[in-house]
Amino acid sequence: MKKVYLILSLLAAVCGGSKAQEKDSIDVSQFVVTYDYAVKTMMGRNDSAFVDSCQIALLVGKRHTMQMERSKYVFAILGDRSVQNEAIESSVHNYPTIWTNVPDGEMTTREFFAPKMFRIEEPMEAQKWTLTDDTLTITGYACKTASCEYGGRKWKVWFTEEIPSTAGPWKLHGLPGLIVKATDADGIHTFCLSSLEQKAVTMTARSYPTDLREKRDKFIKQRNKILCDKRYIKNPSYYLPADVVTIEIQTSPGVYFSFVQAEGGINISLCIPSGENVRYYQPLELK
């Protein structure tokens, strides 16, 4: 595998120009929520306990929501080139881009699973929530609690009616107030509101001809089987076909990523961790 010791400017391809954003516009956000997202896992190099963390940006509009890892939002949506390497390195979190009500009445997820980008559409049905009497104040908001089971995990969330929105982090939604905090019963995944800003940002839902459309259940089963395999820790590209070309680059001192060469060149979306960056994969959805 070839190592390239320089920082490549590969992100421009995913941003598109202002004309492309205009063309693919679906809504304008009324406010933008930032969540701290933490995952309890282990580092592959020594099997030591490790809490992986990043921030998630949730854009809430009148009819749609859109969310992604925050550094990708800052780079691709806001156009801040200073976070280029951070956006590249965020690939280790395996966090997808998610839209609600795209298309109408459905939820669309765009997620990279090397060597392809997948696009999954599923009915936008709210989880079957059970409300409880517990209350808690989180980041200044009076919150109520609710629980549900989704994707093979049991979730407990805190939501606030002070923010009249049914939105929430990841695919959790459908309560009479914004979800402020969410954690699964095993304590592996935790989302907690970090900030909320009233901000008008154009929300886009661009469809790429190279995206592979797949049914949700089939995608989850295939992804979890491969990424949860012990071979992934030693070699994250172990399952890739022999003719797939990967190029290892250094984004910052000691931090490497392998880019999968796709048709038409190298795409930032097609990026997998390399070397000491590999974490044990902890899927949000078990089924």
C-alpha positions in Angstrom: 0.0 0.0 0.0 1.4 3.3 -1.0 2.0 6.0 1.6 1.7 9.6 0.6 3.1 12.0 3.3 1.1 15.1 2.5 -2.3 16.5 3.1 -4.5 16.2 0.0 -7.2 18.6 -0.9 -9.8 16.0 -1.6 -12.9 17.5 0.1 -13.9 20.0 -2.6 -15.6 17.3 -4.6 -18.3 16.7 -2.0 -19.2 20.3 -1.5 -20.4 21.4 -4.9 -20.8 25.0 -5.8 -23.5 27.4 -4.8 -25.4 26.6 -8.0 -25.4 22.9 -7.0 -26.6 23.8 -3.5 -29.4 25.9 -5.0 -30.5 23.2 -7.3 -30.6 20.5 -4.6 -32.1 22.7 -1.9 -35.0 21.2 0.1 -35.4 23.5 3.0 -33.8 26.2 5.1 -33.0 25.5 8.7 -34.8 27.4 11.5 -32.2 26.4 14.0 -29.1 24.2 14.2 -28.5 21.8 17.1 -25.1 20.5 18.0 -24.9 17.2 20.0 -21.9 15.7 21.7 -21.8 12.0 20.6 -19.8 9.5 22.7 -19.2 5.8 22.0 -17.7 3.4 24.4 -15.4 1.1 22.4 -11.8 -0.2 22.3 -8.7 0.8 20.4 -7.6 -1.9 18.0 -3.8 -1.5 18.6 -4.0 -2.7 22.2 -7.6 -3.6 23.0 -7.7 -0.8 25.6 -11.0 0.8 26.6 -11.6 4.0 24.7 -14.4 6.6 24.5 -14.7 7.8 20.9 -16.3 11.2 20.6 -17.4 13.7 18.0 -20.1 16.3 17.5 -23.2 15.9 15.4 -24.9 18.9 13.6 -28.7 18.6 13.3 -30.4 21.2 11.0 -34.1 21.6 11.7 -36.3 23.2 9.0 -40.0 23.6 8.5 -40.5 20.2 6.8 -37.1 18.5 6.9 -34.2 17.8 9.1 -30.6 17.0 8.0 -27.8 15.8 10.1 -24.1 14.8 9.8 -20.9 14.8 11.7 -20.3 18.5 12.6 -16.9 19.0 10.9 -18.3 17.8 7.6 -21.2 20.2 8.1 -18.8 23.1 8.7 -16.7 22.2 5.7 -19.3 21.0 3.1 -22.3 23.2 4.1 -20.7 26.3 5.6 -17.7 26.2 3.3 -15.0 26.5 6.0 -11.9 25.0 4.5 -9.9 25.2 7.8 -11.6 22.0 9.0 -10.6 19.9 6.0 -8.4 17.5 7.9 -10.8 17.2 10.8 -13.6 16.3 8.3 -11.3 13.6 6.8 -10.5 12.2 10.2 -14.2 12.2 11.2 -14.6 9.1 9.0 -13.5 6.9 11.9 -16.9 7.6 13.6 -18.9 5.9 10.8 -21.6 8.5 11.2 -24.0 8.8 8.2 -25.9 11.8 6.7 -29.6 11.5 7.6 -32.6 13.4 6.2 -36.2 13.2 7.3 -39.1 13.6 5.0 -36.8 12.9 2.0 -38.6 11.7 0.0 -42.0 12.7 1.4 -42.9 10.4 4.4 -39.6 8.6 4.4 -36.2 8.9 6.0 -33.0 8.7 3.9 -29.6 7.7 5.1 -26.4 8.1 3.1 -23.7 6.0 4.6 -20.3 4.9 3.4 -19.4 1.2 3.5 -16.2 0.7 1.5 -15.9 0.6 -1.4 -19.3 2.2 -2.0 -21.6 4.9 -0.8 -25.0 3.5 0.1 -28.4 5.3 0.0 -31.1 3.7 2.2 -34.7 4.9 2.3 -37.1 3.7 5.0 -40.6 4.7 6.3 -40.3 7.8 8.6 -42.3 6.2 11.4 -41.8 7.6 14.9 -40.6 5.1 17.5 -43.1 3.7 19.8 -42.4 5.8 22.9 -43.3 5.0 26.5 -43.4 8.2 28.5 -42.3 8.2 32.2 -42.6 10.6 35.1 -38.9 11.3 35.5 -37.7 14.8 35.0 -34.3 16.4 34.7 -32.8 19.8 33.8 -30.2 19.4 31.0 -28.2 22.4 29.7 -30.9 24.7 31.2 -33.9 22.9 29.7 -36.6 21.2 31.7 -36.8 17.7 30.3 -39.2 14.8 30.5 -38.1 11.2 29.8 -39.3 8.5 27.4 -38.0 5.1 26.3 -38.3 2.9 23.2 -36.7 0.0 21.4 -35.3 0.6 17.9 -32.8 -1.2 15.7 -32.2 -3.9 18.4 -31.3 -1.4 21.1 -33.3 0.0 24.0 -33.1 3.8 24.3 -33.9 6.3 27.1 -34.2 9.9 26.1 -34.8 13.3 27.7 -36.8 15.8 25.7 -37.9 19.3 26.3 -41.3 20.9 25.3 -39.6 24.3 25.6 -38.3 23.6 22.0 -41.4 22.5 20.1 -39.8 20.1 17.6 -40.2 16.4 17.1 -36.5 16.1 16.0 -33.6 14.4 17.7 -30.2 12.9 17.2 -29.6 10.1 14.8 -32.9 8.4 13.8 -34.6 9.1 17.2 -37.7 11.4 16.7 -41.4 11.8 17.2 -41.7 13.2 20.7 -43.6 16.5 21.6 -40.3 18.3 22.1 -36.7 18.3 20.9 -34.7 15.3 22.2 -31.9 16.8 24.4 -30.2 13.6 25.5 -30.3 10.0 24.5 -28.5 6.9 25.7 -28.9 3.2 25.0 -29.5 0.7 27.8 -25.9 -0.7 27.5 -24.4 2.7 27.9 -22.5 2.4 24.6 -24.0 5.3 22.7 -24.8 8.7 24.2 -26.0 11.9 22.6 -26.2 15.1 24.6 -27.2 18.6 23.4 -24.2 20.9 23.4 -25.7 24.0 21.8 -28.6 25.4 19.8 -28.4 28.3 17.5 -31.1 30.0 15.4 -29.5 29.9 12.0 -30.8 29.9 8.5 -28.8 27.4 6.5 -29.7 26.0 3.1 -30.4 22.2 3.4 -29.6 20.0 0.4 -30.4 16.5 -0.5 -28.3 15.8 -3.5 -28.6 12.4 -5.2 -25.4 11.0 -6.7 -25.6 8.5 -9.6 -22.8 6.4 -8.0 -24.8 5.9 -4.8 -25.9 2.3 -4.4 -29.5 2.0 -3.2 -30.1 -0.8 -0.7 -32.9 -2.0 1.6 -32.3 -1.1 5.3 -32.3 -4.6 6.8 -30.0 -6.1 4.1 -27.5 -3.2 4.5 -27.4 -3.4 8.3 -26.9 -7.1 8.3 -24.1 -6.9 5.7 -22.3 -3.9 7.3 -22.4 -5.3 10.9 -21.2 -8.8 9.8 -18.1 -7.3 8.1 -17.2 -4.4 10.4 -17.7 -6.5 13.6 -15.5 -9.2 12.3 -12.2 -9.5 14.3 -10.3 -9.2 11.0 -11.4 -5.6 10.7 -9.2 -4.5 13.6 -6.1 -5.9 12.0 -6.9 -4.8 8.5 -10.0 -2.6 7.9 -9.8 -3.3 4.2 -9.7 -7.1 4.6 -12.9 -7.7 2.7 -12.3 -5.4 -0.2 -11.9 -7.0 -3.7 -8.3 -7.4 -4.8 -8.7 -4.9 -7.6 -9.7 -2.1 -5.3 -6.9 0.5 -5.0 -6.3 2.1 -1.6 -3.9 5.0 -1.0 -2.7 5.8 2.5 -2.3 9.5 3.4 -1.3 11.4 6.4 -3.8 14.0 7.5 -1.8 15.2 10.6 1.3 13.9 12.5 0.8 10.2 13.2 -2.8 10.1 11.8 -3.3 8.0 8.6 -6.3 7.1 6.5 -6.7 4.8 3.6 -8.7 6.3 0.7 -10.5 3.9 -1.6 -10.0 4.9 -5.2 -13.4 5.1 -6.9 -14.4 5.7 -10.4 -13.4 9.2 -11.5 -10.7 9.5 -8.8 -10.5 9.6 -5.0 -13.5 10.7 -3.0 -13.4 11.9 0.6 -16.6 9.9 1.2 -14.7 6.7 0.4 -12.3 6.8 3.4 -11.5 4.1 6.0 -9.3 4.4 9.1 -5.7 3.0 8.9 -3.2 1.7 11.4 -3.6 2.9 15.0 -6.8 4.8 14.1 -8.8 1.6 14.0 -11.5 1.2 16.7 -13.8 -1.7 17.4 -17.0 -1.0 15.5 -20.0 -0.4 17.7 -23.1 -0.3 15.5 -26.0 2.0 16.4 -28.4 -0.5 14.8 -28.0 -4.2 15.7 -30.8 -5.2 13.4 
